[in-house]
Amino acid sequence: MRFEPTFLVTATFAADAVTRREPHRQAHLAHVEALLADGTALLAGARADLGASVLVLRAADATAARSRIEQDPYWQHRVWTGIEVVDYLAATPQSLGRS
């Protein structure tokens, strides 16, 4: 099994995120869609309680992963109040030798 540099990103929502996110939701979804389409994001979503967004990103290093997330409208407009980026060992069909 071969792993590529992958990072688990947790972006914490502001307490008032339900209302704060509305004006930025479409731009945020477009950003996430682009990350998924170009293969940067392996997975993206939000916890059901809206406590945080969770993404698994491919990037050269944690700084590059954080930079990609900081480009998201939710970060730029303070819908997210914190970002945590940690190394992650993602098992994907490619890392398991399947396509």
Summary of the structure (lengths in Angstrom):
residues: 99
radius of gyration: 13.7
end to end distance: 13.3
largest distance: 43.6
contacts: 269
relative contact order: 0.30
helix: 33%
strand: 29%
